[in-house]
Amino acid sequence: MYDAIKAMFDRVNDGNRQRYAACENREYRNNPLLAVQCLAQYGAGGGKGDWTYHITRFAKIACEKARGEAGYVCDYEIGFNSDNAYMGSVLGPMTAGGTHGQGRFIQYGTGWIFEKVGTD
């Protein structure tokens, strides 16, 4: 379960790194969508555009076979933070003790696929 969720965090972090590189290379010129994304990335980072999310806590609570679908529906507790001081000051207090999540986990090849389910 942890590996499937970490893979999702890794994809988000990779997207942040790629967008950061594009922003630093000023690829936003003549690209209004990227310009807005750069503003959002630097704004969310408190002026720092290169930051990542980290899982700080993970625990499986319970799982059951998904009804009418492949895989298992599982409840879990997760905590996460960021290496950016601004983001960390916002995320840390909200997730320090962990927060509840629910997802569907499907075995595929040698690993697992994660799909978020439930309400936020």
C-alpha positions in Angstrom: 0.0 0.0 0.0 2.7 2.4 1.0 4.6 1.9 -2.3 1.5 2.6 -4.4 0.8 5.8 -2.5 4.5 6.8 -2.6 4.4 6.3 -6.4 1.6 8.9 -6.5 3.7 11.4 -4.4 6.7 10.7 -6.7 4.6 11.6 -9.8 3.5 14.9 -8.1 7.1 15.7 -7.1 8.3 14.9 -10.7 5.7 17.2 -12.1 6.8 20.0 -9.7 10.4 19.5 -10.7 9.6 19.6 -14.4 7.5 22.7 -14.0 10.2 24.3 -11.8 12.8 23.7 -14.6 10.5 25.2 -17.2 9.8 28.2 -15.0 13.5 28.7 -14.4 14.2 28.5 -18.1 11.6 31.1 -18.7 9.5 28.8 -20.9 6.4 30.7 -19.8 7.0 33.4 -22.4 4.2 33.1 -24.9 2.7 30.3 -22.8 0.0 31.9 -20.6 -1.0 28.5 -19.0 2.6 27.8 -17.9 2.9 31.4 -16.6 -0.1 30.9 -14.3 1.3 27.5 -13.2 4.7 29.1 -12.4 3.0 31.8 -10.4 1.0 29.1 -8.5 4.1 27.0 -7.8 6.2 29.9 -6.5 3.2 31.3 -4.6 2.4 28.0 -2.9 6.1 27.7 -2.1 6.3 31.1 -0.5 8.6 32.3 -3.3 10.6 29.0 -3.6 9.6 27.1 -6.7 11.7 23.9 -6.1 10.0 21.9 -3.3 8.7 18.4 -2.8 6.2 16.5 -0.6 7.3 13.7 1.7 5.3 11.0 3.5 6.0 11.3 7.2 3.7 8.6 8.5 1.7 5.7 7.0 -0.4 3.0 8.6 -2.9 0.5 7.2 -6.2 0.6 9.1 -8.3 -2.0 7.3 -9.0 -3.5 3.9 -11.8 -5.5 2.2 -12.4 -6.9 -1.2 -13.8 -4.2 -3.6 -17.4 -4.9 -4.4 -18.0 -5.4 -8.2 -14.5 -4.1 -9.0 -10.9 -5.4 -8.9 -8.7 -5.1 -5.9 -9.3 -4.0 -2.4 -10.7 -0.9 -0.7 -8.5 0.1 2.2 -8.6 2.7 4.9 -5.2 4.1 6.0 -3.7 6.9 8.0 -1.2 9.2 6.3 0.9 12.1 7.3 2.8 14.2 4.9 4.8 17.4 4.8 7.1 19.4 2.5 10.7 20.4 2.5 9.7 24.0 1.8 9.4 25.9 5.1 6.3 27.8 3.9 4.5 24.7 2.8 5.7 22.8 5.8 4.3 25.4 8.1 0.9 25.0 6.4 0.8 21.2 5.9 2.6 20.1 9.1 0.0 21.2 11.6 -2.8 19.7 9.5 -1.2 16.3 9.0 1.2 16.0 11.9 -0.9 13.4 13.7 -2.0 11.7 10.4 -5.1 12.0 8.5 -7.6 9.4 7.3 -7.6 8.3 3.6 -9.4 5.6 1.6 -8.3 4.1 -1.7 -8.7 1.1 -4.0 -5.6 -0.9 -4.5 -5.2 -3.2 -7.5 -2.4 -5.7 -8.0 -0.8 -5.1 -11.4 2.3 -6.9 -12.5 4.8 -6.9 -9.7 3.3 -3.9 -8.0 0.0 -2.1 -7.0 -2.0 0.6 -8.5 -3.7 3.2 -6.2 -6.9 5.0 -6.8 -8.3 7.5 -4.3 -11.9 6.9 -3.2 -14.1 8.3 -0.5 -14.8 11.8 0.4 -12.2 14.5 1.3 
